[in-house]
Amino acid sequence: MPPTSALFHIADTLSDALAPMREPINADELIALARRRTGLTDFGGTPFKAPLQNLLQACFEDANLSLVGRIATRWDVVRFLSNLLRLAEEEKRAPEILAEP
């Protein structure tokens, strides 16, 4: 196979593998991923799902993110959600921290 053909084959394979990254980012999927990673389920009482979905939709429709931008967005949102789960768990474990300034 000529070098150019090999490069196109690799690019095509990568494109197929990364196809899910071209789909809109779904809040439910990222919430489920954060829950799996932390083993926690309770985010606390603040409703955030609808605003999160609005943000993700804007990232997909308005921001015109590159593939790297989409990967970074997914990574950051899962990290933020995981931290929110950990904070909610810590607040349940030690509620006195809520009284601290």
TIDOKOL-545976 format. One record per residue (C-alpha): residue number from 0; residue in three letters; y, z, x. Coordinates in nm, 2 decimals. Last residue first. Layout:
<node><resi>NUM</resi><resn>ALA</resn><north>Y</north><up>Z</up><east>X</east></node>
...
//
This chain:
<node><resi>100</resi><resn>PRO</resn><north>3.10</north><up>5.61</up><east>-1.78</east></node>
<node><resi>99</resi><resn>GLU</resn><north>2.75</north><up>5.78</up><east>-1.83</east></node>
<node><resi>98</resi><resn>ALA</resn><north>2.65</north><up>5.85</up><east>-2.19</east></node>
<node><resi>97</resi><resn>LEU</resn><north>2.41</north><up>5.56</up><east>-2.20</east></node>
<node><resi>96</resi><resn>ILE</resn><north>2.23</north><up>5.69</up><east>-1.89</east></node>
<node><resi>95</resi><resn>GLU</resn><north>2.12</north><up>5.99</up><east>-2.11</east></node>
<node><resi>94</resi><resn>PRO</resn><north>1.88</north><up>5.77</up><east>-2.29</east></node>
<node><resi>93</resi><resn>ALA</resn><north>1.63</north><up>5.78</up><east>-1.99</east></node>
<node><resi>92</resi><resn>ARG</resn><north>1.31</north><up>5.61</up><east>-2.08</east></node>
<node><resi>91</resi><resn>LYS</resn><north>1.46</north><up>5.42</up><east>-2.38</east></node>
<node><resi>90</resi><resn>GLU</resn><north>1.76</north><up>5.31</up><east>-2.17</east></node>
<node><resi>89</resi><resn>GLU</resn><north>1.52</north><up>5.21</up><east>-1.89</east></node>
<node><resi>88</resi><resn>GLU</resn><north>1.32</north><up>4.99</up><east>-2.13</east></node>
<node><resi>87</resi><resn>ALA</resn><north>1.64</north><up>4.82</up><east>-2.25</east></node>
<node><resi>86</resi><resn>LEU</resn><north>1.75</north><up>4.76</up><east>-1.89</east></node>
<node><resi>85</resi><resn>ARG</resn><north>1.41</north><up>4.61</up><east>-1.80</east></node>
<node><resi>84</resi><resn>LEU</resn><north>1.42</north><up>4.37</up><east>-2.10</east></node>
<node><resi>83</resi><resn>LEU</resn><north>1.78</north><up>4.27</up><east>-2.02</east></node>
<node><resi>82</resi><resn>ASN</resn><north>1.68</north><up>4.21</up><east>-1.65</east></node>
<node><resi>81</resi><resn>SER</resn><north>1.40</north><up>3.98</up><east>-1.77</east></node>
<node><resi>80</resi><resn>LEU</resn><north>1.64</north><up>3.80</up><east>-2.00</east></node>
<node><resi>79</resi><resn>PHE</resn><north>1.88</north><up>3.75</up><east>-1.71</east></node>
<node><resi>78</resi><resn>ARG</resn><north>1.61</north><up>3.62</up><east>-1.48</east></node>
<node><resi>77</resi><resn>VAL</resn><north>1.47</north><up>3.39</up><east>-1.75</east></node>
<node><resi>76</resi><resn>VAL</resn><north>1.83</north><up>3.25</up><east>-1.80</east></node>
<node><resi>75</resi><resn>ASP</resn><north>1.88</north><up>3.20</up><east>-1.43</east></node>
<node><resi>74</resi><resn>TRP</resn><north>1.55</north><up>3.02</up><east>-1.37</east></node>
<node><resi>73</resi><resn>ARG</resn><north>1.61</north><up>2.79</up><east>-1.68</east></node>
<node><resi>72</resi><resn>THR</resn><north>1.96</north><up>2.71</up><east>-1.57</east></node>
<node><resi>71</resi><resn>ALA</resn><north>1.86</north><up>2.65</up><east>-1.21</east></node>
<node><resi>70</resi><resn>ILE</resn><north>1.58</north><up>2.41</up><east>-1.33</east></node>
<node><resi>69</resi><resn>ARG</resn><north>1.83</north><up>2.23</up><east>-1.55</east></node>
<node><resi>68</resi><resn>GLY</resn><north>2.09</north><up>2.20</up><east>-1.28</east></node>
<node><resi>67</resi><resn>VAL</resn><north>1.83</north><up>2.07</up><east>-1.03</east></node>
<node><resi>66</resi><resn>LEU</resn><north>1.74</north><up>1.80</up><east>-1.29</east></node>
<node><resi>65</resi><resn>SER</resn><north>2.10</north><up>1.71</up><east>-1.33</east></node>
<node><resi>64</resi><resn>LEU</resn><north>2.30</north><up>1.87</up><east>-1.60</east></node>
<node><resi>63</resi><resn>ASN</resn><north>2.50</north><up>1.66</up><east>-1.85</east></node>
<node><resi>62</resi><resn>ALA</resn><north>2.70</north><up>1.97</up><east>-1.95</east></node>
<node><resi>61</resi><resn>ASP</resn><north>2.74</north><up>1.87</up><east>-2.31</east></node>
<node><resi>60</resi><resn>GLU</resn><north>2.40</north><up>1.81</up><east>-2.47</east></node>
<node><resi>59</resi><resn>PHE</resn><north>2.16</north><up>2.01</up><east>-2.25</east></node>
<node><resi>58</resi><resn>CYS</resn><north>2.39</north><up>2.29</up><east>-2.14</east></node>
<node><resi>57</resi><resn>ALA</resn><north>2.54</north><up>2.30</up><east>-2.48</east></node>
<node><resi>56</resi><resn>GLN</resn><north>2.20</north><up>2.34</up><east>-2.64</east></node>
<node><resi>55</resi><resn>LEU</resn><north>2.12</north><up>2.62</up><east>-2.40</east></node>
<node><resi>54</resi><resn>LEU</resn><north>2.44</north><up>2.80</up><east>-2.48</east></node>
<node><resi>53</resi><resn>ASN</resn><north>2.38</north><up>2.76</up><east>-2.86</east></node>
<node><resi>52</resi><resn>GLN</resn><north>2.02</north><up>2.88</up><east>-2.81</east></node>
<node><resi>51</resi><resn>LEU</resn><north>2.16</north><up>3.19</up><east>-2.63</east></node>
<node><resi>50</resi><resn>PRO</resn><north>2.41</north><up>3.25</up><east>-2.91</east></node>
<node><resi>49</resi><resn>ALA</resn><north>2.13</north><up>3.24</up><east>-3.17</east></node>
<node><resi>48</resi><resn>LYS</resn><north>1.89</north><up>3.46</up><east>-2.97</east></node>
<node><resi>47</resi><resn>PHE</resn><north>2.14</north><up>3.73</up><east>-2.87</east></node>
<node><resi>46</resi><resn>PRO</resn><north>2.12</north><up>4.01</up><east>-3.13</east></node>
<node><resi>45</resi><resn>THR</resn><north>2.19</north><up>4.34</up><east>-2.97</east></node>
<node><resi>44</resi><resn>GLY</resn><north>1.93</north><up>4.61</up><east>-3.06</east></node>
<node><resi>43</resi><resn>GLY</resn><north>1.72</north><up>4.64</up><east>-2.75</east></node>
<node><resi>42</resi><resn>PHE</resn><north>1.54</north><up>4.36</up><east>-2.58</east></node>
<node><resi>41</resi><resn>ASP</resn><north>1.20</north><up>4.50</up><east>-2.66</east></node>
<node><resi>40</resi><resn>THR</resn><north>0.89</north><up>4.30</up><east>-2.54</east></node>
<node><resi>39</resi><resn>LEU</resn><north>0.80</north><up>4.42</up><east>-2.19</east></node>
<node><resi>38</resi><resn>GLY</resn><north>0.52</north><up>4.29</up><east>-1.96</east></node>
<node><resi>37</resi><resn>THR</resn><north>0.79</north><up>4.18</up><east>-1.73</east></node>
<node><resi>36</resi><resn>ARG</resn><north>0.68</north><up>3.82</up><east>-1.65</east></node>
<node><resi>35</resi><resn>ARG</resn><north>0.52</north><up>3.77</up><east>-1.99</east></node>
<node><resi>34</resi><resn>ARG</resn><north>0.83</north><up>3.89</up><east>-2.18</east></node>
<node><resi>33</resi><resn>ALA</resn><north>1.06</north><up>3.67</up><east>-1.96</east></node>
<node><resi>32</resi><resn>LEU</resn><north>0.84</north><up>3.37</up><east>-2.04</east></node>
<node><resi>31</resi><resn>ALA</resn><north>0.84</north><up>3.44</up><east>-2.41</east></node>
<node><resi>30</resi><resn>ILE</resn><north>1.22</north><up>3.47</up><east>-2.41</east></node>
<node><resi>29</resi><resn>LEU</resn><north>1.24</north><up>3.14</up><east>-2.21</east></node>
<node><resi>28</resi><resn>GLU</resn><north>1.02</north><up>2.96</up><east>-2.46</east></node>
<node><resi>27</resi><resn>ASP</resn><north>1.21</north><up>3.10</up><east>-2.76</east></node>
<node><resi>26</resi><resn>ALA</resn><north>1.54</north><up>2.99</up><east>-2.62</east></node>
<node><resi>25</resi><resn>ASN</resn><north>1.44</north><up>2.63</up><east>-2.59</east></node>
<node><resi>24</resi><resn>ILE</resn><north>1.57</north><up>2.41</up><east>-2.31</east></node>
<node><resi>23</resi><resn>PRO</resn><north>1.61</north><up>2.05</up><east>-2.43</east></node>
<node><resi>22</resi><resn>GLU</resn><north>1.36</north><up>1.81</up><east>-2.27</east></node>
<node><resi>21</resi><resn>ARG</resn><north>1.42</north><up>1.66</up><east>-1.93</east></node>
<node><resi>20</resi><resn>MET</resn><north>1.25</north><up>1.95</up><east>-1.75</east></node>
<node><resi>19</resi><resn>PRO</resn><north>0.93</north><up>1.87</up><east>-1.94</east></node>
<node><resi>18</resi><resn>ALA</resn><north>0.93</north><up>1.53</up><east>-1.76</east></node>
<node><resi>17</resi><resn>LEU</resn><north>0.90</north><up>1.70</up><east>-1.42</east></node>
<node><resi>16</resi><resn>ALA</resn><north>0.54</north><up>1.60</up><east>-1.35</east></node>
<node><resi>15</resi><resn>ASP</resn><north>0.59</north><up>1.25</up><east>-1.49</east></node>
<node><resi>14</resi><resn>SER</resn><north>0.90</north><up>1.20</up><east>-1.27</east></node>
<node><resi>13</resi><resn>LEU</resn><north>0.71</north><up>1.34</up><east>-0.97</east></node>
<node><resi>12</resi><resn>THR</resn><north>0.43</north><up>1.08</up><east>-1.02</east></node>
<node><resi>11</resi><resn>ASP</resn><north>0.68</north><up>0.80</up><east>-1.06</east></node>
<node><resi>10</resi><resn>ALA</resn><north>0.87</north><up>0.90</up><east>-0.74</east></node>
<node><resi>9</resi><resn>ILE</resn><north>0.54</north><up>0.92</up><east>-0.55</east></node>
<node><resi>8</resi><resn>HIS</resn><north>0.44</north><up>0.58</up><east>-0.67</east></node>
<node><resi>7</resi><resn>PHE</resn><north>0.78</north><up>0.43</up><east>-0.59</east></node>
<node><resi>6</resi><resn>LEU</resn><north>0.76</north><up>0.58</up><east>-0.24</east></node>
<node><resi>5</resi><resn>ALA</resn><north>0.41</north><up>0.43</up><east>-0.19</east></node>
<node><resi>4</resi><resn>SER</resn><north>0.53</north><up>0.09</up><east>-0.31</east></node>
<node><resi>3</resi><resn>THR</resn><north>0.81</north><up>0.10</up><east>-0.05</east></node>
<node><resi>2</resi><resn>PRO</resn><north>0.57</north><up>0.20</up><east>0.23</east></node>
<node><resi>1</resi><resn>PRO</resn><north>0.34</north><up>-0.09</up><east>0.15</east></node>
<node><resi>0</resi><resn>MET</resn><north>0.00</north><up>0.00</up><east>0.00</east></node>
//
